[in-house]
Amino acid sequence: MTRFLSRDDPLDGLPPRAKIAELILGGHSPRDTYVGWQHYRTHYGLLVPAPVISPQQWPMIPENRQADYDLYRHLTNANLPLQDTPMHDKVGKLIRRRLRGNTMKQDDPTRAGIMVSGWGNYGKTASVCSAGAVFEDQWLQLHSYLNPGALPGTRDLHAPVVYVSTPVTATPKSLCASILGFFRAAIRKSITLPELVRQVADSLHDHGVKALILDDISRLRMHRADDQDVLDLMRALMNLDVTLILTGVNIPGIGLLREAKWNKKTRQWEMPPLESTRIHGLEITQTEHRFELIELDRFRYTTPKQIHAFVDHLEGIEQHLRLLNAKDGMLTGGTMPEYLMRRTGGVVGLLGRLIEDGAQEAMESGKELIDETLLDEIVLRRDEPDQPPDEPVIPADPPTTSENPRAKRTRNTTFDDHGPTARSGA
């Protein structure tokens, strides 16, 4: 980043307006392409926060730079860094251990995989992608940024890590097309499934792929035959010297590892015995044995260790925010940690969204400070009105008149039998 101001200038380090516009408006390819993944890997965590300026220094800024500084502050507050939380560290440690072991194996034909499960906004994709980016950096440095398995005279792209999102309507062909689409490889329209699988295997080998990240794996439903075939294809890919890393919501409950139940006493997922093996024999059990499942949790606020980890996370966010009236303990002092835990339930994604929206509201309102009163105005998941919603007004039935042709007519009682008493005149 170019520095053009003097060391005594409060805006020393603030990029020019053209650079700020490029950071905000500059688009890049999606992460499930080679170009997009490389952009993510090379730019991950490199955003320099805006310089810290006190309210006393604000009048000293030229008017033509005040808007630039506010815009860059918005950019800084909207991009909270991924911190080393206990959950993130657990995922990274497992991925590093598995990839290190699998890349050193010589004779084992099958590479064990990883499943990262968790509910929405728990940070699954962010944790897995950051661990994959770190592995790729280390792998490229180890081999001097060259593919050790490349054929002489070829210039294949070297892609140690491939990131692919599971297709919405997953079939073996659509999954193969997604993997080949990462490299923008051409696919023949008349290609058969065995030929397509062979093309995927050749592509993974030629590009030196060591880790294949399949995101949103919870889109699979094991009651569908196509999804069962996709699972078979995934197991076949594990024989290609590639480590599969699957991420999804509630993986134990979607059937990939059989229907599982959470045991509160042992704090583990328990796999009940199979009731039937009518579908593909015992291959669901094979999936369970080939993958190691890790459950991504949220922040807890019960033990001193858990409280300390949550407060440390808030302190890291607090140091990253850029608000003119921000003070030490803005997010960690008083009852603010308990308030944030109550509002978000300790979910990392919800916590980040609440604080980002709060920082934006603090700047727009001129308060330049985050507190509980300001956060009370932020709608996190849904707006909860103080009063119950209005009851729907149901119109009354229109009155029935004789002019209405559909009005109910009286019954003719001329031939009715009123009994012997009526006939005798009593």
PyMOL commands that set and color helices and strands:
alter all, ss='L'
color gray80, all
select helices_A, chain A and resi 17-25+34-43+58-60+63-77+86-104+124-142+172-182+193-206+217-219+225-237+251-253+283-290+304-320+336-344+348-365+372-375+420-424
alter helices_A, ss='H'
color red, helices_A
select strands_A, chain A and resi 113-117+161-165+211-215+243-248+261-263+268-270+291-295
alter strands_A, ss='S'
color yellow, strands_A
deselect
rebuild
show_as cartoon
